[in-house]
Every structure is written in C-alpha cells, then in structure tokens.
C-alpha cells in the first residue's frame, strides 16, 4: 500500500483544489504507476466545502488506474488514520472512496469474516 500524506493546502476550496492538482496530483500519479496494490491519499481535516473536489480527484484516480485501489482519508489524528489504513488493507473491494475521519469514533469495528 502506497500512502501519500498531503499537507500545506490553502483553506479556501478552489485554491486548495488548484494546489492539489498542480503539486500533489503528479506525485499521486507517480505512486500509482509505481506498482503498489493500492494508494491512499491522506488529506488534512477540512469542512464539507472540500468534499466534492477531493472525492472527484480520488474517483478519477481510481478509474484511471483500475484495478489499483485508490482511496482517500481526511484527518489530522494519527490513531484514526492508522485504523483506517488497516481497514483498507483488509478490504480489497473498497476503491474510489473519500473517508473523512475524526478522533471521537463510535468504537472498534467488529468483523466476523476471516
């Protein structure tokens, strides 16, 4: 699993999208071309105004590089990010998703499938 931690984006959604596409998208493409079985973009936490452009970017990457799985997380807290990375590593059918996380959580996810 390749992981790209994105930082330094401006707070305004249009400016953030422009910077992502100019600075971070080429890095994501390079990682996707690198032979990993999946790619996870980790965005800093942001409000709902950033959801659409982030989701469109992740879905576009997932379509372009299929069958490579591409997903994105949005969070500033390491514990939820690590838990989500473990989940995604064990979820081979999940791709093209933008998952905003928070540190309050609803509790541990229990899965009975082995």
LOZA-77693 format. One line per field, with one value per residue (C-alpha): chain; residue number from 1; x, y, z. Coordinates in nm, 2 decimals. Each point is the difference from the previous one (the first is absolute). Example, Ala and Ser with C-alpha at 12.3 -4.5 7.8 and 13.67 -1.06 7.14 Angstrom:
// LOZA-77693
cadena: [A_A]
num: [1_2]
east: [1.23_0.14]
north: [-0.45_0.34]
up: [0.78_-0.07]
//
This chain:
// LOZA-77693
cadena: [A_A_A_A_A_A_A_A_A_A_A_A_A_A_A_A_A_A_A_A_A_A_A_A_A_A_A_A_A_A_A_A_A_A_A_A_A_A_A_A_A_A_A_A_A_A_A_A_A_A_A_A_A_A_A_A_A_A_A_A_A_A_A_A_A_A_A_A_A_A_A_A_A_A_A_A_A_A_A_A_A_A_A_A_A_A_A_A_A_A_A_A_A_A_A_A_A_A_A_A_A_A_A_A_A_A_A_A_A_A_A_A_A_A]
num: [1_2_3_4_5_6_7_8_9_10_11_12_13_14_15_16_17_18_19_20_21_22_23_24_25_26_27_28_29_30_31_32_33_34_35_36_37_38_39_40_41_42_43_44_45_46_47_48_49_50_51_52_53_54_55_56_57_58_59_60_61_62_63_64_65_66_67_68_69_70_71_72_73_74_75_76_77_78_79_80_81_82_83_84_85_86_87_88_89_90_91_92_93_94_95_96_97_98_99_100_101_102_103_104_105_106_107_108_109_110_111_112_113_114]
east: [0.00_0.14_-0.10_0.03_-0.04_-0.12_0.06_0.03_-0.33_-0.16_-0.33_-0.21_-0.13_0.07_0.36_0.05_-0.13_0.23_0.30_-0.08_-0.03_0.32_0.23_-0.15_-0.17_0.32_0.14_-0.31_0.02_0.37_-0.09_-0.29_0.24_0.25_-0.15_-0.18_-0.32_-0.18_0.05_-0.14_0.01_-0.01_-0.14_-0.01_-0.34_-0.22_-0.36_-0.27_0.10_0.30_-0.19_-0.10_0.34_0.18_-0.25_0.02_0.38_0.00_-0.27_0.18_0.32_-0.18_-0.16_0.33_0.21_-0.24_0.04_0.23_-0.21_0.01_-0.16_0.03_-0.02_-0.04_0.12_0.26_0.01_0.24_-0.20_-0.31_0.23_0.19_-0.33_-0.14_0.32_-0.03_-0.36_0.08_0.29_-0.26_-0.28_0.10_-0.34_0.02_0.12_-0.08_-0.11_0.06_-0.03_0.01_0.10_-0.01_0.16_-0.33_-0.09_-0.29_0.21_0.20_-0.14_-0.07_0.01_-0.08_0.13_0.35]
north: [0.00_0.34_0.29_0.37_0.25_0.33_0.32_0.37_0.05_0.34_0.02_0.12_-0.30_0.14_0.10_-0.34_-0.19_0.20_-0.07_-0.37_-0.04_0.20_-0.13_-0.33_-0.17_-0.06_-0.17_-0.21_-0.11_-0.09_-0.22_-0.16_-0.08_-0.15_-0.34_0.01_-0.19_0.30_0.37_0.20_0.38_0.16_0.35_0.23_0.04_0.25_0.10_-0.11_0.26_-0.22_-0.33_0.03_0.08_-0.26_-0.27_0.09_-0.03_-0.33_-0.15_0.12_-0.16_-0.32_-0.02_0.09_-0.26_-0.28_-0.27_0.19_0.10_0.37_0.16_0.31_0.08_0.34_0.03_0.17_-0.27_-0.30_-0.26_0.01_0.02_-0.31_-0.18_0.09_-0.11_-0.34_-0.02_0.10_-0.26_-0.27_0.13_-0.09_0.11_0.36_0.26_0.35_0.11_0.32_-0.07_0.29_-0.13_0.14_-0.09_-0.04_-0.33_-0.23_-0.28_-0.28_-0.16_-0.37_-0.22_-0.37_-0.09_-0.15]
up: [0.00_-0.10_0.22_-0.10_0.28_-0.14_0.19_-0.04_-0.19_0.03_0.20_-0.30_-0.20_-0.35_0.10_0.17_-0.30_-0.23_0.22_0.03_-0.38_-0.07_0.29_0.14_-0.29_-0.19_0.31_0.03_-0.36_0.04_0.30_-0.19_-0.28_0.24_0.04_0.34_0.04_0.15_0.05_0.29_0.00_0.35_0.00_0.30_0.16_-0.17_0.00_-0.24_-0.27_-0.09_-0.04_-0.36_-0.15_0.21_-0.09_-0.37_0.01_0.18_-0.23_-0.31_0.12_0.09_-0.35_-0.18_0.18_0.06_0.12_0.23_0.30_0.08_0.31_0.21_0.37_0.16_0.35_0.22_0.27_-0.05_0.18_-0.23_-0.30_0.10_0.08_-0.34_-0.18_0.17_-0.11_-0.36_-0.01_0.08_-0.22_-0.36_-0.14_0.12_-0.25_-0.11_0.35_0.19_0.38_0.24_0.34_0.35_0.33_0.19_-0.16_0.06_0.13_-0.15_-0.32_0.05_-0.30_0.03_-0.35_-0.01]
//
